[in-house]
């Protein structure tokens, strides 16, 4: 009974802890900068770039399935103690954003960004047995992650060297001979602040991102390979600073700061295999949707285009 009570409390706490964003959009941010005297095309590009950087750094801080290589919750050990898992994942995100070193914003910048994630997870509750061969309903895992993020500094991006995440995963079904493993998760991520050309050039941005991440995954073992597919929903928000040259051409600059928020769906899939009993190796690839267009923006970076991501991981389960 204590385990069930703890599980219910953690799930309820997570629902309160991770709340939807209601921050302004890039169009609203751009309008504020224009009203303050910023160069029109440049401030619009800066607002579009701020959302691109914010979302791509947020995605780099946590990509697809929360516990690599499985859609089934960990469960508890024989005797009722928590089952532990430790994983290392190398992730990558294909970043792109307007080139703000060009005052007319006629080019697109971008490069591949990488990350290394170290994660510890614990299975706290086995869940309920729905019928003799179907169990794991409302089983519970908790997890925490520390990440190192490597951004393309030669493109003008600095900062965001670390990120921390924590969350819970709830089982819908435990994988069995006749049923797949199904789970949903919720997590909060806290990447470091990141700047793009803020200290020089015609335009620059600084973002202080935070991410609410939701995932649903389904997996089934076929021919010694566990195949996994899932869908995710990320909410990005945080304080954003836009810094652009003034529209008067006298060398002045305009700086505005305010929250910026956006959200998008993503889709991912992967495969894993277990070596021996406790070591699992997995690969993952996915695509995150783009965002709505920004009125008045016709630059080379298309904000409605999606973002590719992927990774490879090793997980030790005890």
TAMO-V855593 format. One record per helix or strand of 2 or more residues. SS is the DSSP state (~ for helix, > for strand). FROM is the first residue (numbers start at 1). TO is the last residue. If there is no record, write none. Layout:
BEGIN
ss={SS:SS}
from={FROM:FROM}
to={TO:TO}
END
This chain:
BEGIN
ss={~:~:~:>:>:>:~:>:>:>:>:>:>:>:>:>:>}
from={2:26:40:82:108:140:153:157:162:181:194:203:210:225:253:279:307}
to={17:35:60:98:125:150:155:159:173:191:196:207:222:246:275:288:317}
END
